[in-house]
Amino acid sequence: MATRKTEKVNVWLTPDQVAWLKSKENVSETIRSMVTEAMNLDRLRASVQKSAAKKKPRKR
């Protein structure tokens, strides 16, 4: 038997959020895109913080 690559989750949204989401053509793809973008931003932030921590102060 194959393992599932996706998982169903429940999320509580405000009525405005639900209305906006329903206005989109493909709700599932919109949600996945938003999560992917948020994950990418988190990775970028972590990378920048790691890079900044490695840099030594410049001598003047």
Secondary structure in CASP SS format (residue, H / E / C, confidence):
PFRMAT SS
TARGET T0000
AUTHOR 0000-0000-0000
METHOD secondary structure of the structure
MODEL  1
M C 1.00
A C 1.00
T C 1.00
R C 1.00
K C 1.00
T C 1.00
E C 1.00
K C 1.00
V C 1.00
N C 1.00
V C 1.00
W C 1.00
L C 1.00
T C 1.00
P H 1.00
D H 1.00
Q H 1.00
V H 1.00
A H 1.00
W H 1.00
L H 1.00
K H 1.00
S C 1.00
K C 1.00
E C 1.00
N C 1.00
V H 1.00
S H 1.00
E H 1.00
T H 1.00
I H 1.00
R H 1.00
S H 1.00
M H 1.00
V H 1.00
T H 1.00
E H 1.00
A H 1.00
M H 1.00
N H 1.00
L H 1.00
D H 1.00
R H 1.00
L H 1.00
R H 1.00
A H 1.00
S H 1.00
V H 1.00
Q H 1.00
K H 1.00
S H 1.00
A H 1.00
A H 1.00
K H 1.00
K C 1.00
K C 1.00
P C 1.00
R C 1.00
K C 1.00
R C 1.00
END
